[in-house]
């Protein structure tokens, strides 16, 4: 797959390095995010999923 991307990038004549770098950063961000979610423990997932239902909500301290 990377060989295909590399060959495609080499055929571009007016390509700057910045779009390629941004694509790599974008791809790596979501790969790292996916790995983090896959390794997350079930207890932590349940805790995060119940955040909207907690009663002690501090929305406005001035009232």
DSSP file (Angstrom, degrees, kcal/mol; ACC not computed):
  #  RESIDUE AA STRUCTURE BP1 BP2  ACC     N-H-->O    O-->H-N    N-H-->O    O-->H-N    TCO  KAPPA ALPHA  PHI   PSI    X-CA   Y-CA   Z-CA
    1    1 A X     >        0   0    0      0, 0.0     4,-2.0     0, 0.0     5,-0.1   0.000 360.0 360.0 360.0 -43.0    0.0    0.0    0.0
    2    2 A X  H  >  +     0   0    0      1,-0.2     4,-2.7     2,-0.2     5,-0.2   0.837 360.0  57.3 -68.8 -30.4    2.8    2.4    0.9
    3    3 A X  H  > S+     0   0    0      2,-0.2     4,-2.5     1,-0.2    -1,-0.2   0.899 106.4  50.1 -64.9 -38.6    4.5    1.6   -2.4
    4    4 A X  H  > S+     0   0    0      2,-0.2     4,-2.3     1,-0.2    -2,-0.2   0.919 112.0  46.9 -63.5 -44.2    1.4    2.6   -4.3
    5    5 A X  H  X S+     0   0    0     -4,-2.0     4,-2.4     2,-0.2    -2,-0.2   0.904 112.6  50.1 -64.8 -41.0    1.2    5.9   -2.4
    6    6 A X  H  X S+     0   0    0     -4,-2.7     4,-1.9     2,-0.2    -2,-0.2   0.915 111.6  47.5 -64.8 -43.3    4.9    6.5   -3.0
    7    7 A X  H  X S+     0   0    0     -4,-2.5     4,-1.2     1,-0.2    -2,-0.2   0.901 112.8  49.4 -64.4 -40.1    4.6    5.8   -6.7
    8    8 A X  H  X S+     0   0    0     -4,-2.3     4,-0.7     1,-0.2     3,-0.3   0.901 110.6  49.9 -64.8 -40.8    1.6    8.1   -6.9
    9    9 A X  H >< S+     0   0    0     -4,-2.4     3,-0.5     1,-0.2    -1,-0.2   0.836 107.7  54.4 -68.2 -32.5    3.4   10.9   -5.1
   10   10 A X  H 3< S+     0   0    0     -4,-1.9    -1,-0.2     1,-0.2    -2,-0.2   0.773 102.0  58.2 -72.7 -25.0    6.4   10.6   -7.4
   11   11 A X  H 3< S+     0   0    0     -4,-1.2     2,-0.4    -3,-0.3    -1,-0.2   0.683  83.5  96.2 -79.0 -16.3    4.2   11.1  -10.5
   12   12 A X    <<  -     0   0    0     -4,-0.7     3,-0.2    -3,-0.5    -3,-0.0  -0.611  54.7-171.9 -74.3 126.3    3.0   14.4   -9.2
   13   13 A X  S    S+     0   0    0     -2,-0.4    -1,-0.2     1,-0.2    -4,-0.0   0.850  80.5  36.9 -90.5 -35.8    5.1   17.1  -10.8
   14   14 A X  S    S+     0   0    0      2,-0.0     2,-0.4     0, 0.0    -1,-0.2   0.044  85.1 132.0-105.0  26.5    3.9   20.2   -9.0
   15   15 A X        -     0   0    0     -3,-0.2     2,-0.2    -6,-0.2    -3,-0.0  -0.633  43.1-151.0 -84.3 131.0    3.4   18.6   -5.6
   16   16 A X     >  -     0   0    0     -2,-0.4     4,-0.6     1,-0.1     3,-0.1  -0.453  24.8-116.4 -86.9 170.3    4.9   20.4   -2.6
   17   17 A X  H  > S+     0   0    0      1,-0.2     4,-2.4    -2,-0.2     5,-0.2   0.746 103.4  74.1 -78.7 -24.3    6.0   18.5    0.5
   18   18 A X  H  > S+     0   0    0      1,-0.2     4,-2.5     2,-0.2     5,-0.2   0.883  93.5  48.9 -63.5 -42.5    3.4   20.2    2.7
   19   19 A X  H  > S+     0   0    0      2,-0.2     4,-1.9     1,-0.2    -1,-0.2   0.885 113.1  49.1 -64.4 -34.2    0.3   18.2    1.5
   20   20 A X  H  X S+     0   0    0     -4,-0.6     4,-2.1     2,-0.2    -2,-0.2   0.917 112.0  47.8 -69.5 -42.2    2.2   15.0    1.9
   21   21 A X  H  X S+     0   0    0     -4,-2.4     4,-2.5     1,-0.2    -2,-0.2   0.911 111.4  50.6 -63.7 -42.3    3.3   15.8    5.4
   22   22 A X  H  X S+     0   0    0     -4,-2.5     4,-2.5     1,-0.2    -1,-0.2   0.880 109.4  51.3 -65.5 -36.8   -0.3   16.9    6.3
   23   23 A X  H  X S+     0   0    0     -4,-1.9     4,-2.5     2,-0.2    -1,-0.2   0.914 110.9  48.1 -64.0 -42.5   -1.6   13.6    5.0
   24   24 A X  H  X S+     0   0    0     -4,-2.1     4,-2.7     2,-0.2    -2,-0.2   0.918 112.8  47.7 -65.1 -43.6    0.9   11.6    7.0
   25   25 A X  H  X S+     0   0    0     -4,-2.5     4,-2.3     2,-0.2    -2,-0.2   0.925 112.7  49.3 -63.2 -44.2    0.1   13.6   10.2
   26   26 A X  H  X S+     0   0    0     -4,-2.5     4,-1.6     2,-0.2    -2,-0.2   0.921 113.8  45.8 -59.5 -46.5   -3.7   13.2    9.6
   27   27 A X  H  X S+     0   0    0     -4,-2.5     4,-1.8     1,-0.2    -2,-0.2   0.917 113.2  48.9 -64.5 -45.6   -3.3    9.4    9.1
   28   28 A X  H  X S+     0   0    0     -4,-2.7     4,-2.6     1,-0.2     5,-0.2   0.869 106.2  57.7 -65.2 -36.9   -1.0    8.9   12.1
   29   29 A X  H  X S+     0   0    0     -4,-2.3     4,-2.3     1,-0.2    -1,-0.2   0.940 110.4  42.3 -58.0 -48.4   -3.3   10.9   14.4
   30   30 A X  H  X S+     0   0    0     -4,-1.6     4,-2.2     2,-0.2    -1,-0.2   0.811 112.3  53.6 -73.7 -28.5   -6.3    8.5   13.6
   31   31 A X  H  X S+     0   0    0     -4,-1.8     4,-2.2     2,-0.2    -1,-0.2   0.932 111.7  45.5 -67.1 -44.8   -4.1    5.4   13.8
   32   32 A X  H  X S+     0   0    0     -4,-2.6     4,-2.4     2,-0.2    -2,-0.2   0.906 112.8  51.4 -64.0 -41.5   -2.9    6.4   17.3
   33   33 A X  H  X S+     0   0    0     -4,-2.3     4,-2.2    -5,-0.2    -1,-0.2   0.909 109.5  49.8 -61.4 -43.0   -6.4    7.3   18.3
   34   34 A X  H  X S+     0   0    0     -4,-2.2     4,-2.3     2,-0.2    -1,-0.2   0.904 110.5  49.8 -62.6 -42.1   -7.7    3.9   17.2
   35   35 A X  H  X S+     0   0    0     -4,-2.2     4,-1.7     1,-0.2    -2,-0.2   0.911 110.3  50.7 -63.9 -42.0   -4.9    2.2   19.1
   36   36 A X  H  X S+     0   0    0     -4,-2.4     4,-0.6     1,-0.2    -2,-0.2   0.906 111.7  47.0 -63.2 -41.1   -5.7    4.1   22.3
   37   37 A X  H >< S+     0   0    0     -4,-2.2     3,-0.7     1,-0.2    -1,-0.2   0.894 110.7  52.0 -68.5 -39.5   -9.4    3.3   22.1
   38   38 A X  H 3< S+     0   0    0     -4,-2.3    -1,-0.2     1,-0.2    -2,-0.2   0.835 112.3  46.0 -65.5 -31.4   -8.7   -0.4   21.4
   39   39 A X  H 3< S+     0   0    0     -4,-1.7    -1,-0.2    -5,-0.2    -2,-0.2   0.527  86.9 115.4 -89.2  -5.7   -6.5   -0.6   24.5
   40   40 A X    <<  -     0   0    0     -3,-0.7     2,-0.1    -4,-0.6    -3,-0.0  -0.382  69.8-115.2 -69.0 140.9   -8.9    1.3   26.8
   41   41 A X     >  -     0   0    0      1,-0.1     4,-1.8    -2,-0.1     3,-0.1  -0.393  17.2-120.4 -76.2 153.5  -10.3   -0.7   29.7
   42   42 A X  H  > S+     0   0    0      1,-0.2     4,-2.2     2,-0.2     5,-0.2   0.849 111.6  56.8 -62.7 -36.8  -14.0   -1.5   29.9
   43   43 A X  H  > S+     0   0    0      1,-0.2     4,-2.3     2,-0.2    -1,-0.2   0.905 106.7  49.1 -62.3 -41.6  -14.4    0.3   33.2
   44   44 A X  H  > S+     0   0    0      2,-0.2     4,-2.4     1,-0.2    -1,-0.2   0.878 109.3  52.5 -66.7 -37.6  -13.0    3.5   31.8
   45   45 A X  H  X S+     0   0    0     -4,-1.8     4,-2.1     2,-0.2    -2,-0.2   0.917 110.7  47.3 -64.1 -43.2  -15.4    3.3   28.8
   46   46 A X  H  X S+     0   0    0     -4,-2.2     4,-1.2     2,-0.2    -2,-0.2   0.895 111.2  51.7 -65.6 -39.3  -18.3    2.9   31.1
   47   47 A X  H  < S+     0   0    0     -4,-2.3     3,-0.4     1,-0.2     4,-0.3   0.922 112.4  45.0 -62.9 -44.3  -17.2    5.8   33.2
   48   48 A X  H >< S+     0   0    0     -4,-2.4     3,-0.9     1,-0.2     4,-0.3   0.844 109.5  55.6 -69.4 -33.4  -16.8    8.1   30.2
   49   49 A X  H 3< S+     0   0    0     -4,-2.1     3,-0.3     1,-0.2    -1,-0.2   0.744 106.0  52.4 -72.1 -21.5  -20.2    7.0   28.8
   50   50 A X  T >< S+     0   0    0     -4,-1.2     3,-1.0    -3,-0.4     4,-0.4   0.427  79.5  97.1 -93.7   0.8  -22.0    8.0   32.0
   51   51 A X  G X  S+     0   0    0     -3,-0.9     3,-1.3    -4,-0.3    -1,-0.2   0.898  80.3  53.5 -57.8 -43.4  -20.6   11.5   32.2
   52   52 A X  G 3  S+     0   0    0     -4,-0.3    -1,-0.2    -3,-0.3    -2,-0.1   0.726 107.5  53.3 -66.2 -17.7  -23.7   13.1   30.6
   53   53 A X  G <  S+     0   0    0     -3,-1.0    -1,-0.2    -4,-0.1    -2,-0.2   0.397  77.9 117.9 -99.0   2.5  -26.0   11.5   33.2
   54   54 A X    <   -     0   0    0     -3,-1.3    -3,-0.0    -4,-0.4     3,-0.0  -0.478  55.4-149.0 -72.3 141.0  -24.2   12.6   36.3
   55   55 A X  S    S+     0   0    0     -2,-0.2     2,-1.8     1,-0.2    -1,-0.1   0.815  79.5  79.0 -82.6 -31.9  -26.4   14.8   38.5
   56   56 A X        +     0   0    0      2,-0.1     2,-0.5     0, 0.0    -1,-0.2  -0.572  63.4 162.9 -82.7  86.4  -23.7   17.0   40.0
   57   57 A X        -     0   0    0     -2,-1.8     2,-0.9     3,-0.0     3,-0.2  -0.917  28.6-160.1-111.6 127.0  -23.2   19.4   37.2
   58   58 A X        +     0   0    0     -2,-0.5     3,-0.2     1,-0.2    -2,-0.1  -0.803  33.7 144.9-105.0  91.0  -21.5   22.7   37.6
   59   59 A X        +     0   0    0     -2,-0.9     2,-0.4     1,-0.3    -1,-0.2   0.852  69.8  19.5 -95.9 -39.2  -22.6   24.8   34.7
   60   60 A X    >   -     0   0    0     -3,-0.2     3,-0.5     1,-0.1    -1,-0.3  -0.922  52.9-179.4-139.3 110.4  -22.8   28.3   36.1
   61   61 A X  T 3  S+     0   0    0     -2,-0.4    -1,-0.1     1,-0.2    -2,-0.0   0.658  78.9  65.5 -83.4 -15.3  -21.1   29.2   39.3
   62   62 A X  T 3         0   0    0      1,-0.2    -1,-0.2     0, 0.0    -2,-0.0   0.599 360.0 360.0 -83.7 -11.4  -22.3   32.9   39.2
   63   63 A X    <         0   0    0     -3,-0.5    -1,-0.2     0, 0.0    -2,-0.1   0.483 360.0 360.0 -91.3 360.0  -26.0   32.1   39.7
